Amino acid sequence: MKKIPTEIVEKLKAIVGSNNYIDNPEQMAAYVNDIWNQYHGVTPLILKPINTEMVASIVTLCNECNIGVVPQGGNTGLVGGSIPSESDAEIIISMERMNKVLDIDVINYTMTVEAGCILVAVQEAAFAVNRLFPLSLGAEGSCQIGGNLATNAGGTAVLRYGNAKELVLGLEVVLPNGKIINGLRGLRKDNTGYDIKQLFLGSEGTLGIITKAVLKLFPLPADKVTSLVALSSLEAAPKLLATMREVTGDNITAFEYMDRVCVDMLEKRTELSDPFAVKYDHFALVELTSSRDNAGLQTLLEEIITAMIEAGDVVDAVVASSETQAAQLWKMREMLAEVYRLDGGGLTFDISVPVSSVPEFIKKASQACTQEYSAGVVMAFGHIGDGNIHFIFLKPNNVPVNDFLSATDEVSTLVYDIAASFNGSFSAEHGIGLLKKHDLVRYKSEVEINLMRTVKKALDPNNIMNPNKII
């Protein structure tokens, strides 16, 4: 794509009005760089439309003039999917000003929102009417629901409620030709041909721009219990999970794994401390919830833990006695994505394998990493309840990052090959974006890749919509 002509830039400004764009490069940093400062782009213009019709007009003009469009939510992604290229030939459409909650139907358990709503604002709007929107992740204070849906965000409650795409009943989408799909139906049954909305959920803005959504709501938890469980072994984690699912059914909301390295790093880099007197190696952060008041969840959890101690799979546990203590336990898990970077960083992997294969994957991948570079340290944590492990290979503090990356250039392929051997995924919840385009070609079948290209070409023949992302 060529540099955008000045007259087209002026037409785009006119569509949104004088208060709804940025054309000063000094004010663009938060939009053209990702939050981790890994990806950097250039754009002549950032547009902030205030309604769907504006979005459609922008996209129509860009399609006619073959101008690249980068849809952007909160720009909190980890794979460069919301950053423009360095060609100066793409404009950014920020959805931040389309941020209204349009409707809440408490009887139908649905909420209709604009795509720019901050995730925590969606949660709070649901809570205000005694309902729950369960999507929850570390960036919820700044990420936007449109971006969550476009990337099919995961988070801590997938075990019970599913990924973002499973929380959607209807979408409004602007297509690459500027036409609008109005599918804002709050229906749980609609068997009328292809489920078109699924094309856009997880497409990372490459097929269209999500402008509004109808979301599923759920009853608010009336009873909740949170516990940090010390495990006798890595293999005990899926065994404890299976037992909890058998005994509690749908009451298990979260099951998060942390290893010893995680806890040591938290103690080193934060004010948090190990709640156990003994230095155990494996931990599970467990949360049970019920919409029934006084559902007896704490008694049920304690009975399960006692039985697992007798079986030799659990060695100790801390059960939160207050919301404050529960929040502290959750803070341990939530801060991990930040603290490992403070320790120098390293290679990060967002892996998914069957829950039953998690222990073997971690062991094989750890062995492969340390055989390749013995001075590195493995750190593993994540949503083990749904088989998603955030696997980190940390560099030594005294080794420059470029030297570490040069010495470990084969590690990513080794780890991804091990995940593939379990019929796993190299990207569980972070997406493809720019970072993992080559991996997609390596690990997806030719039939799947060609089908993705066919869909992209059919909907976006001029390749204007988030160009050069995913495929």
Residue pairs with C-beta under 8 A, 6 or more apart in sequence:
1 66
1 67
1 68
1 87
1 89
1 90
1 467
2 89
3 44
3 87
3 88
3 89
4 44
4 45
4 65
4 67
4 88
4 89
4 91
5 65
8 61
8 65
8 67
9 23
9 44
9 45
11 61
12 21
12 45
12 47
12 58
12 61
12 62
12 91
13 21
13 23
13 45
13 47
15 47
15 49
15 54
15 57
15 58
15 61
16 47
16 48
16 49
16 50
16 54
16 58
20 47
20 48
20 49
20 50
20 54
20 97
21 45
21 46
21 47
21 48
22 28
22 31
22 45
22 46
22 48
23 44
23 45
23 46
28 43
28 46
30 75
31 43
31 46
31 72
31 75
31 92
31 94
32 40
32 41
32 42
32 43
32 83
32 84
32 92
33 39
33 40
33 41
33 83
34 75
34 77
34 78
34 80
34 82
34 83
35 75
35 76
36 78
36 341
38 80
39 80
39 83
39 434
40 83
40 86
41 70
41 83
41 84
41 85
41 86
41 90
42 84
42 85
42 86
42 87
42 88
43 70
43 84
43 88
43 90
43 91
43 92
44 88
44 91
45 91
45 92
46 91
46 92
46 94
47 58
47 91
47 92
47 93
47 94
48 94
48 96
48 97
49 55
49 58
49 93
49 95
49 97
49 98
50 97
50 98
51 98
52 98
52 172
52 174
52 180
52 211
52 212
55 93
55 98
55 174
55 209
55 211
56 174
56 178
56 179
56 180
57 178
58 69
58 91
58 93
59 69
59 93
59 174
59 175
59 176
59 177
59 178
59 209
59 464
59 465
60 177
60 178
61 67
61 178
62 68
62 69
62 91
62 464
63 176
63 177
63 178
63 462
63 464
66 462
66 464
67 89
67 90
67 91
67 464
68 84
68 85
68 89
68 90
68 91
68 463
68 464
68 466
68 467
69 90
69 91
69 93
69 176
69 209
69 464
69 465
69 466
70 82
70 83
70 84
70 90
70 91
70 92
70 93
70 205
70 466
71 82
71 93
71 95
71 146
71 150
71 205
71 209
71 210
71 465
71 466
72 82
72 92
72 93
72 94
72 95
72 147
73 82
73 95
73 96
73 115
73 116
73 143
73 144
73 145
73 146
73 147
73 148
73 150
74 96
74 118
74 139
74 142
74 143
74 144
74 147
75 82
75 83
75 147
76 139
76 142
76 143
76 147
77 147
77 151
77 430
77 431
77 433
78 348
78 350
78 430
78 431
78 433
78 435
79 427
79 430
79 431
79 432
79 433
79 434
79 435
79 436
80 433
80 434
80 435
80 469
81 151
81 204
81 205
81 431
81 432
81 433
81 434
81 466
81 469
81 470
82 147
82 205
82 433
83 434
84 90
84 91
84 92
85 467
85 468
90 467
93 209
94 116
95 114
95 115
95 116
95 144
95 146
95 147
95 209
95 211
96 116
96 144
97 116
98 114
98 115
98 116
98 211
99 114
99 116
99 117
99 118
99 121
99 144
100 113
100 114
100 117
101 111
101 112
101 113
101 114
101 117
101 121
101 122
101 125
102 112
102 113
102 114
102 212
103 110
103 111
103 112
104 110
104 111
104 112
104 125
104 126
104 129
104 131
104 217
105 111
105 186
106 129
106 130
106 131
106 217
108 186
109 131
109 216
109 217
109 218
110 169
110 186
110 214
110 215
110 216
110 217
111 122
111 125
111 126
111 131
111 133
111 214
111 215
111 217
112 184
112 186
112 212
112 213
112 214
112 215
113 122
113 125
113 145
113 212
113 213
113 215
114 146
114 211
114 212
115 144
115 145
115 146
115 147
115 149
115 209
115 210
115 211
115 212
115 213
116 144
116 145
116 146
117 144
117 145
117 146
118 140
118 141
118 142
118 143
118 144
118 145
119 135
119 136
119 137
119 139
119 140
119 141
119 143
119 144
119 145
119 148
120 140
120 141
122 133
122 135
122 145
122 215
123 132
123 133
123 135
123 136
123 140
125 133
126 132
126 133
126 217
127 220
130 220
131 217
131 218
131 219
131 220
132 217
132 218
132 219
132 220
132 221
133 167
133 215
133 216
133 217
133 218
134 157
134 160
134 161
134 167
134 218
134 253
135 148
135 153
135 155
135 157
135 161
135 164
135 167
136 155
136 156
136 157
137 143
137 148
137 153
137 154
137 155
137 156
138 334
138 337
143 153
145 213
145 215
146 209
146 210
146 211
146 213
147 153
148 164
149 164
149 165
149 168
149 171
149 200
149 201
149 210
149 213
150 200
150 201
150 202
150 203
150 204
150 205
150 210
151 164
151 202
151 204
151 430
151 431
152 163
152 164
152 165
152 201
152 202
152 429
152 431
153 163
153 164
153 429
154 163
154 164
154 383
154 386
154 388
154 428
154 429
155 383
155 429
156 254
156 256
156 333
156 383
157 253
157 254
158 383
158 385
158 386
158 388
159 252
159 253
159 254
159 255
159 383
159 385
159 386
160 250
160 252
160 253
160 254
161 167
161 218
161 253
163 429
164 201
165 198
165 201
165 202
167 215
167 216
168 197
168 201
168 213
168 214
168 215
168 216
169 185
169 186
169 187
169 188
169 214
169 215
169 216
170 183
170 184
170 185
170 186
170 187
170 197
170 213
170 214
171 181
171 183
171 184
171 197
171 200
171 201
171 210
171 212
171 213
171 214
172 180
172 181
172 182
172 183
172 184
172 210
172 211
172 212
172 213
173 180
173 181
173 183
173 197
173 200
173 208
173 209
173 210
173 211
174 180
174 181
174 208
174 209
174 211
175 181
175 207
175 208
175 459
176 207
176 208
176 459
176 460
176 461
176 462
176 464
176 465
180 211
181 196
181 208
183 196
183 197
184 212
184 213
184 214
185 214
186 214
199 207
199 208
199 455
199 459
200 207
200 208
200 210
202 431
203 470
204 431
204 432
204 433
204 466
204 469
204 470
205 465
205 466
205 469
206 456
206 460
206 465
206 466
206 469
206 470
206 471
207 455
207 456
207 459
207 460
207 465
208 459
208 465
209 465
218 291
219 291
220 291
221 253
221 289
221 290
221 291
222 290
222 291
222 292
222 293
222 294
222 295
223 289
223 290
223 292
223 293
223 294
223 295
223 296
223 297
224 287
224 288
224 289
224 290
224 297
224 326
225 287
225 288
225 297
225 298
225 301
225 319
225 320
226 285
226 286
226 287
226 319
226 320
226 325
226 326
226 329
226 330
227 285
227 286
227 287
227 301
227 305
227 317
227 318
227 319
227 320
227 329
228 275
228 283
228 284
228 285
228 286
228 317
228 318
228 329
228 332
229 240
229 283
229 284
229 285
229 286
229 305
229 314
229 316
229 317
230 276
230 278
230 280
230 282
230 283
230 314
230 315
230 316
230 317
231 237
231 240
231 280
231 281
231 282
231 283
231 284
231 313
231 314
231 315
232 282
232 312
232 313
232 314
232 315
233 282
233 313
233 359
234 259
234 282
234 358
234 359
234 362
234 363
235 359
236 282
236 308
236 313
236 314
237 257
237 282
237 284
237 358
237 359
237 384
238 355
238 356
238 358
238 359
238 384
239 308
239 313
240 284
240 286
240 304
240 308
240 313
240 314
241 252
241 255
241 284
241 355
241 384
241 385
243 304
243 307
243 308
244 252
244 255
244 286
244 288
244 304
245 252
247 300
247 303
247 304
248 288
248 297
248 300
248 304
251 288
251 289
251 290
251 295
251 297
251 300
252 286
252 287
252 288
252 385
253 287
253 288
253 289
254 285
254 286
254 287
254 383
254 385
255 284
255 285
255 286
255 287
255 383
255 384
255 385
256 284
256 285
256 286
256 333
256 381
256 382
256 383
256 384
256 385
257 282
257 283
257 284
257 285
257 358
257 380
257 381
257 382
257 383
257 384
257 389
258 282
258 283
258 284
258 285
258 332
258 333
258 336
258 381
259 281
259 282
259 283
259 379
259 380
259 381
260 279
260 280
260 281
260 282
261 377
261 378
261 379
261 380
261 394
262 283
262 332
262 336
262 379
262 380
262 381
263 274
263 283
263 332
265 336
265 339
265 340
265 343
265 379
266 272
266 273
266 274
266 332
266 335
266 336
266 339
267 273
267 274
268 343
269 339
269 342
269 343
270 335
270 339
272 328
272 331
272 332
272 335
275 318
275 329
276 316
276 318
278 315
278 316
280 315
280 316
284 384
285 329
285 330
285 332
285 333
286 301
287 326
288 297
288 300
288 301
289 297
290 297
298 319
301 319
302 319
305 314
305 317
305 319
308 314
309 315
318 329
320 326
320 328
320 329
333 381
336 381
336 390
337 390
340 346
340 379
340 392
340 394
343 394
343 397
344 394
344 395
344 396
344 397
344 399
344 401
345 394
345 395
345 401
346 376
346 392
346 393
346 394
346 395
346 404
347 369
347 392
347 393
347 405
347 408
347 411
347 412
347 415
348 390
348 391
348 392
349 365
349 389
349 390
349 391
349 392
349 393
349 412
349 415
349 416
349 419
349 426
350 388
350 390
350 426
350 427
350 428
350 429
350 430
351 361
351 365
351 388
351 389
351 390
351 391
351 415
351 419
351 424
351 425
351 426
351 428
352 386
352 387
352 388
352 389
352 419
352 424
352 425
352 427
352 428
352 429
353 361
353 387
353 389
353 419
353 422
353 423
353 424
353 425
354 387
354 422
354 423
354 424
355 384
355 385
355 386
355 387
357 387
357 422
357 424
358 384
358 387
358 389
360 422
361 389
361 418
361 419
361 422
361 424
362 378
362 380
362 389
362 391
364 418
365 378
365 391
365 414
365 415
365 418
365 419
366 378
366 380
368 411
368 414
368 415
368 418
369 376
369 378
369 393
369 408
369 411
369 414
369 415
370 376
370 378
372 408
372 410
372 411
372 414
373 393
373 404
373 407
373 408
373 411
375 396
375 399
376 393
376 394
376 395
376 396
376 404
376 408
377 393
377 394
377 396
378 391
378 392
378 393
378 394
379 391
379 392
379 393
379 394
380 389
380 390
380 391
380 392
381 389
381 390
382 388
382 389
382 390
382 391
383 389
383 429
387 424
387 428
388 428
388 429
389 428
391 415
393 408
393 411
393 415
395 401
395 404
396 404
412 439
416 426
416 439
416 442
416 443
419 425
419 426
420 426
420 443
425 443
426 436
426 439
426 443
427 436
427 439
431 470
432 439
432 440
432 469
432 470
433 469
433 470
434 468
434 469
437 469
437 470
437 471
440 449
440 470
440 471
441 449
444 452
449 471
452 470
452 471
453 471
456 463
456 471
459 465
